[in-house]
């Protein structure tokens, strides 16, 4: 068979193995957020911790998590001590994890009796203790308030699940049945990918993998060489007044991304674990390189990412890391600002980001976790897309649909709509934010976590900022009152409504330059009033 054709078949087979694993996890999971929102990721890795393939229809923001955590698993459980059927579990934010509710599972794949490769899966489980249901601990001052912390542990062997550990996890969840169901789904996904990998392995497999990674790295370096060499700086400030700073240095096909100067970590859930920041870096850099690049170690190889420990972008014990996405998005915006200096005319205004929330039962245990997405900032040549969640890193839709939520939970969703006029004005208009209205059919509690609400996404090149979003309660008498942007356990009576509004994206260029045809179309389409 033609060598190029053989290589292409192997590349696609590896990607399909990772993708199939993520599909198995989603279809097997118990939590509504996973089943309907498909918030999952899967990967194939080698025993050196290198990423070989990643599920393609999940968020790029997760691309570094499994890759970052695996070395810590191997450090705890040496390769020569692993046995067929072993499965490992972790969620440790300081060891490559994300936060308590994001569980990472790994299964070794053996070649000639030795653990040579790994399959990994990742999802956000409904609840794993912590001060607030669903892990939305917006007032956490340390990691212990965010949920049960799991260093790498063995969760299964060839004989089945480690029952004592499963019972321990279930006892620390407000939704134990869903937790154990999600855990089984994670293991099922890793098992499926492992079987696919075992079917592929032959005497040419290792060489094929090396060639695949080398080819990707060459393409990545070629893309980086298209950006002028030099040192470029950028920064972005969160609602809390904390700033992420970055210097991007490009040199002949390689890039150094240095976050020196970023503000120190704080006793608030706004810090990020290093793996999540690294995922944000990869997303931001990929916005400027060949979009057809596969997602594997070849993309990481040309990058040297410096994340100073003890800062917002690399939290250390015992600082919380659960609220990381505001900081990760700030890191991405800082990189965009830096590379705009390298590539004039390819700038983009700031975007509205995801705004998370959880609603839980006050009288009986039930839980709904979700988020809505803000408008993307306009760019130098086009309007920003509406409600895209651009800085979350792409992937399939992870907003659960209305009907399954209403069928499973005591809420009624009365509106999911764009907010006219929420995009920042400019020569090119920012994308619109959204409004979602959930009516409570039982007494409930609400937890919120958002950013870019006190400091709305700014415009660029003379464009105006987007309209700030927010969280609100509509009382029984119809009066609407604001909830905190980082609130926990706020009561909602049956009949009251929770309203979530996301921020619009910033505009690009002076509004006076917008064409009359574009203004007329905005009004006709209902995007402005």
C-alpha positions in Angstrom: 0.0 0.0 0.0 1.2 3.6 -0.8 3.1 4.9 2.3 1.3 8.3 2.2 -2.1 6.5 2.1 -1.1 4.3 5.0 0.0 7.2 7.0 -3.3 9.1 6.3 -5.3 6.0 7.3 -3.4 5.8 10.6 -3.9 9.5 11.4 -7.6 9.3 10.8 -7.9 6.1 12.8 -6.3 7.7 15.8 -8.6 10.7 15.6 -11.6 8.5 15.3 -10.5 6.5 18.3 -10.4 9.6 20.4 -13.7 10.9 18.9 -15.5 7.6 19.5 -14.4 7.7 23.1 -15.9 11.1 23.7 -19.2 10.0 22.0 -19.4 6.9 24.2 -18.9 9.1 27.3 -21.6 11.5 26.3 -24.1 8.8 25.4 -23.4 6.8 28.5 -23.4 9.7 31.0 -26.2 10.4 33.6 -25.8 14.1 34.0 -28.1 16.3 31.9 -25.2 18.7 31.2 -23.2 15.9 29.7 -25.9 14.0 27.8 -27.5 17.1 26.3 -24.5 19.5 26.2 -21.8 17.0 25.2 -19.2 18.6 27.6 -16.6 15.9 27.2 -13.1 15.3 25.8 -11.0 12.3 25.0 -7.4 11.7 23.9 -4.8 9.1 22.9 -1.4 9.7 24.5 1.9 7.9 24.8 3.9 6.9 27.9 6.0 10.0 27.6 2.9 12.1 28.1 2.7 13.3 24.5 -0.7 14.0 22.9 -1.2 11.7 19.9 -4.8 12.5 19.1 -7.6 14.5 20.7 -11.4 14.5 20.1 -12.1 17.1 17.5 -15.6 18.2 18.3 -15.0 19.1 21.9 -13.6 22.4 23.2 -10.0 23.1 22.4 -9.7 24.6 25.8 -9.5 21.1 27.2 -6.7 20.0 24.8 -3.9 20.4 27.4 -5.7 18.8 30.4 -5.3 15.1 29.8 -1.8 15.8 28.4 -0.8 17.7 31.5 -2.2 15.3 34.1 -0.8 12.0 32.7 2.8 12.6 33.8 1.6 13.0 37.4 -0.4 9.7 37.1 2.8 8.0 35.9 4.8 9.5 38.7 2.4 8.1 41.2 2.0 4.7 39.5 5.2 3.7 37.7 4.7 2.2 34.2 6.3 -1.2 35.2 3.7 -1.5 38.1 0.7 -1.1 35.8 -1.4 -4.1 34.8 -3.9 -4.7 32.0 -7.3 -3.4 33.1 -6.0 -0.8 35.5 -7.7 2.6 35.2 -6.6 5.8 37.0 -8.6 8.8 38.1 -7.6 12.4 39.2 -9.0 15.9 39.3 -6.1 17.7 41.1 -5.9 21.3 39.8 -2.3 21.5 40.8 -1.3 18.3 38.9 -2.8 19.0 35.5 -6.4 18.8 36.5 -9.1 21.6 36.1 -11.2 21.7 39.2 -13.0 19.2 41.5 -15.9 18.5 39.2 -13.8 17.7 36.1 -12.8 14.1 36.4 -9.9 12.8 34.3 -9.6 9.0 33.6 -6.7 7.2 32.1 -6.3 3.6 30.9 -2.9 2.2 29.9 -2.5 0.2 26.6 0.1 -2.5 26.6 2.5 -3.5 23.9 4.6 -6.7 24.5 3.6 -6.6 28.2 4.7 -2.9 28.7 2.4 0.1 29.2 3.3 2.1 26.1 0.2 4.2 25.4 -2.8 5.7 27.2 -6.4 6.6 26.5 -8.0 9.3 28.5 -11.4 10.8 29.0 -12.7 13.9 30.8 -16.1 15.3 31.7 -17.6 17.7 34.2 -19.6 15.6 36.7 -22.7 17.0 38.3 -21.5 17.3 41.9 -18.5 16.3 44.0 -19.0 18.1 47.3 -17.8 21.6 47.9 -19.5 24.6 49.4 -22.0 24.9 46.5 -23.9 22.4 44.4 -22.3 21.6 41.1 -18.9 23.0 42.0 -20.0 26.7 41.4 -18.2 27.8 44.6 -18.0 31.5 43.7 -17.0 32.6 47.3 -14.4 29.9 47.8 -11.3 31.2 49.4 -9.3 28.0 49.2 -9.4 24.8 47.2 -11.0 22.8 50.0 -14.3 24.7 49.5 -14.4 23.7 45.9 -14.9 20.0 46.3 -13.1 16.7 47.0 -9.6 16.7 45.7 -8.3 13.5 44.1 -4.6 13.0 43.5 -4.0 10.2 41.0 -5.8 7.1 42.3 -6.6 3.7 40.9 -10.3 3.5 40.2 -10.5 0.1 38.5 -8.6 -3.1 37.8 -9.2 -6.0 35.5 -11.6 -7.2 38.3 -13.8 -4.2 38.1 -14.3 -0.9 40.0 -12.5 -0.2 43.2 -15.7 -0.3 45.2 -14.4 1.4 48.4 -13.3 4.4 46.4 -16.6 4.6 44.4 -18.6 4.5 47.6 -16.4 7.3 49.1 -16.9 9.5 46.0 -20.7 8.8 46.0 -20.9 9.7 49.7 -19.4 13.1 48.9 -21.9 14.0 46.1 -25.3 15.6 46.3 -26.2 13.5 43.3 -24.5 10.1 44.0 -26.3 8.1 41.3 -25.4 10.6 38.6 -21.8 10.8 39.8 -21.3 7.0 39.7 -23.0 6.8 36.3 -20.8 9.5 34.9 -17.7 7.7 36.3 -18.7 4.5 34.6 -19.2 6.5 31.4 -15.7 7.9 31.6 -14.2 4.4 32.0 -16.4 3.0 29.2 -15.0 5.7 26.8 -11.4 5.0 27.8 -12.0 1.3 27.3 -13.5 1.8 23.8 -10.5 3.9 22.7 -8.1 1.4 24.2 -9.7 -1.4 22.1 -9.4 0.7 19.0 -5.8 1.4 19.7 -5.0 -2.3 20.3 -6.5 -3.0 16.9 -4.2 -0.5 15.2 -0.9 -1.5 16.9 1.5 -3.5 14.7 5.2 -3.3 13.9 4.7 -0.1 12.0 2.5 1.7 14.5 5.2 3.5 16.5 7.0 4.8 13.5 3.7 5.9 12.0 2.9 7.9 15.2 6.3 9.6 15.2 5.9 10.6 11.6 2.4 12.0 12.3 3.7 14.1 15.2 6.8 15.3 13.2 4.6 16.3 10.2 2.3 18.3 12.4 5.2 20.0 14.1 6.7 21.0 10.7 3.3 22.5 9.6 3.0 24.3 12.9 6.5 25.8 12.6 5.8 26.8 9.0 2.6 28.7 10.2 4.5 30.5 13.0 7.2 31.6 10.5 4.4 33.6 8.7 4.2 35.8 11.7 7.0 38.4 11.8 9.7 37.7 14.3 9.8 39.9 17.4 8.6 40.5 20.9 5.0 41.6 21.4 3.2 42.4 24.6 -0.5 42.4 25.6 -2.7 42.4 28.7 -6.3 42.1 29.9 -7.9 43.0 33.2 -10.7 41.0 34.9 -13.7 42.5 36.7 -11.9 42.1 40.0 -9.2 44.5 38.8 -6.6 41.7 38.4 -4.5 41.7 35.2 -3.0 39.0 33.0 0.1 40.1 31.1 1.9 38.3 28.4 4.9 38.7 26.1 4.9 36.7 22.9 8.4 36.3 21.3 8.5 34.7 17.8 11.7 33.5 16.4 12.1 31.4 13.2 9.1 29.1 13.6 9.1 28.9 17.4 7.3 31.0 20.0 7.8 31.8 23.6 4.7 32.8 25.5 5.8 34.4 28.8 3.2 35.4 31.5 5.8 37.1 33.7 4.3 40.2 35.3 0.8 38.7 35.7 -0.8 39.5 39.0 -0.3 37.1 41.9 -3.0 34.5 42.8 -5.7 35.5 45.2 -8.0 33.9 47.7 -10.9 34.0 45.2 -12.0 31.5 42.7 -10.6 33.4 39.7 -7.2 31.6 39.5 -6.4 29.0 36.8 -4.5 25.8 37.1 -1.6 25.6 34.6 -3.2 23.1 32.3 -6.3 25.3 31.7 -4.1 28.3 30.9 -2.0 26.1 28.6 -5.2 25.1 26.8 -6.1 28.8 26.4 -2.7 29.5 25.0 -3.1 26.8 22.4 -6.5 28.1 21.4 -5.2 31.6 21.0 -2.2 30.6 19.0 -4.2 28.4 16.7 -6.3 31.4 15.7 -3.2 32.6 13.9 -1.9 29.4 12.3 -3.1 26.8 9.8 -6.7 25.9 10.8 -6.3 22.5 9.3 -3.6 21.4 11.7 -4.5 18.3 13.7 -4.5 18.7 17.5 -1.5 16.7 18.8 1.9 17.1 20.3 3.3 18.6 17.1 1.3 21.8 17.9 2.8 22.1 21.4 6.4 21.3 20.4 7.3 24.7 18.9 5.9 26.6 21.9 7.7 27.4 25.2 5.0 28.6 27.6 6.1 30.2 30.9 3.5 30.3 33.6 5.0 31.7 36.8 3.8 29.6 39.8 1.8 31.5 42.3 0.1 33.8 39.8 -3.4 33.9 38.3 -2.4 31.7 35.5 -0.7 29.0 37.6 -2.3 28.6 41.1 -0.6 26.7 43.9 -2.0 25.1 47.1 -4.3 26.0 48.7 -5.5 28.7 46.4 -8.8 27.9 44.5 -8.8 27.3 40.8 -12.4 26.5 40.0 -13.3 29.9 38.5 -10.5 29.7 36.0 -12.3 30.5 32.8 -12.3 34.3 33.3 -8.5 34.2 33.7 -8.0 31.8 30.8 -10.1 34.1 28.6 -8.0 37.1 29.8 -4.8 35.2 28.8 -6.3 34.6 25.3 -7.2 38.2 25.0 -3.7 39.3 26.0 -2.2 37.0 23.3 -4.6 38.5 20.8 -3.5 42.0 21.7 0.1 41.0 21.4 -0.2 39.4 18.0 -2.3 42.3 16.7 0.9 44.3 17.1 2.7 41.6 15.0 -0.1 41.5 12.4 -1.7 44.9 11.9 -5.1 44.5 10.3 -5.8 41.2 12.0 -7.0 42.7 15.3 -10.1 41.8 17.2 -12.1 43.6 19.9 -12.8 41.8 23.2 -15.5 39.2 23.4 -18.2 38.3 25.9 -17.3 35.0 27.6 -19.3 32.2 29.1 -21.4 33.0 32.2 -21.9 29.9 34.3 -24.6 29.2 36.8 -26.1 26.3 38.7 -29.7 25.9 40.0 -30.3 23.3 42.8 -33.3 22.1 44.8 -34.0 23.6 48.2 -36.3 20.9 49.5 -35.0 17.9 47.5 -31.8 17.1 45.6 -31.8 18.1 42.0 -29.3 20.1 40.0 -29.0 22.0 36.7 -25.6 23.3 35.6 -25.2 25.3 32.5 -23.8 28.6 31.0 -24.6 30.9 28.2 -22.2 32.5 25.8 -21.5 36.2 25.1 -21.0 37.9 21.7 -17.7 37.7 20.0 -15.7 40.9 19.4 -15.7 42.4 15.9 -12.6 42.2 13.8 -10.9 44.5 11.4 -12.9 43.1 8.5 -16.2 41.7 9.9 -18.9 41.9 12.5 -18.5 39.7 15.6 -20.7 36.5 15.6 -23.5 36.4 18.1 -23.5 34.2 21.2 -20.6 32.1 20.1 -18.5 31.9 23.3 -15.4 32.4 21.1 -12.9 32.3 23.9 -14.2 29.0 25.2 -12.2 27.3 22.5 -14.6 26.0 19.9 -16.2 22.5 19.6 -19.7 21.2 19.5 -22.6 23.0 21.1 -22.4 22.6 24.8 -25.6 24.5 25.7 -28.2 21.9 26.7 -31.5 22.0 24.8 -34.7 23.3 26.3 -36.9 20.2 26.1 -34.7 17.7 27.9 -34.1 20.2 30.7 -37.8 20.8 31.3 -38.5 17.1 31.1 -35.9 16.2 33.8 -36.0 19.2 36.1 -38.6 21.4 37.8 -37.9 24.5 35.7 -39.6 26.2 32.8 -37.4 27.9 30.2 -39.4 30.9 29.0 -36.9 32.6 26.8 -33.5 32.0 25.0 -33.0 35.1 22.8 -30.5 37.6 21.5 -30.4 41.0 23.1 -30.8 43.7 20.4 -28.1 46.4 20.6 -25.8 44.5 23.0 -23.0 44.3 20.5 -20.6 47.3 20.7 -21.0 49.9 18.0 -18.3 50.3 15.4 -17.4 50.2 11.8 -17.9 46.5 12.4 -20.4 45.7 15.2 -19.7 43.3 18.1 -21.6 40.1 18.3 -24.8 40.1 20.4 -25.2 38.7 23.9 -28.1 36.5 25.0 -31.0 36.5 27.5 -32.2 33.3 29.1 -35.2 33.1 31.5 -35.7 30.1 33.8 -38.9 30.0 35.8 -38.7 28.0 39.0 -41.4 25.4 39.6 -40.0 24.6 43.0 -38.0 26.5 45.6 -34.4 26.5 44.6 -31.0 28.0 45.1 -28.9 29.8 42.5 -25.1 30.1 42.2 -23.5 32.4 39.6 -20.0 32.9 38.2 -19.3 35.5 35.5 -16.8 38.1 34.3 -16.8 41.0 31.9 -19.9 42.2 33.6 -18.5 45.2 35.6 -15.9 45.8 32.9 -17.7 45.0 29.6 -15.7 43.8 26.7 -13.9 46.9 25.3 -13.9 47.8 21.6 -10.8 48.2 19.5 -9.5 50.8 17.0 -12.2 53.3 18.1 -15.0 50.8 18.5 -17.3 51.0 21.5 -17.6 48.3 24.3 -20.3 45.7 24.3 -23.3 45.9 26.6 -22.5 44.4 29.9 -24.6 41.3 30.9 -25.6 40.2 34.4 -27.6 37.9 36.6 -31.1 38.8 37.9 -34.0 37.6 40.0 -37.6 38.4 38.9 -39.7 38.4 42.0 -43.3 37.2 42.3 -44.4 40.8 42.0 -42.6 41.2 38.7 -39.8 43.4 40.0 -36.4 42.5 38.6 -33.4 42.8 40.9 -29.7 42.1 40.3 -27.9 39.1 41.7 -24.2 39.1 42.4 -21.9 38.2 39.5 -20.2 35.7 41.8 -23.0 34.7 44.1 -23.6 31.5 46.0 -26.8 29.8 47.4 -29.1 32.7 46.6 -32.8 31.6 47.3 -35.4 31.5 44.5 -39.0 30.9 45.4 -41.3 28.7 43.2 -42.7 31.1 40.6 -39.7 33.4 40.6 -37.5 33.6 37.5 -33.7 33.5 37.1 -32.6 35.7 34.3 -29.1 35.4 32.7 -27.9 38.1 30.3 -24.5 37.7 28.6 -22.2 40.5 27.5 -22.0 41.6 23.9 -18.7 41.8 22.1 -16.8 45.0 21.5 -17.0 46.9 18.2 -14.1 47.5 15.9 -13.4 50.9 14.3 -15.2 54.2 14.7 -19.1 53.8 14.5 -19.2 56.7 12.1 -17.5 54.5 9.5 -20.3 51.9 9.5 -22.0 51.8 6.1 -25.6 52.9 5.8 -26.4 49.5 4.3 -25.0 47.7 7.3 -27.0 50.0 9.7 -30.2 49.3 7.8 -29.6 45.6 7.8 -29.0 45.6 11.6 -32.4 47.3 12.1 -34.2 45.0 9.7 -32.7 41.9 11.4 -33.5 43.2 14.9 -29.9 43.4 15.9 -30.2 47.1 16.8 -33.2 49.2 17.6 
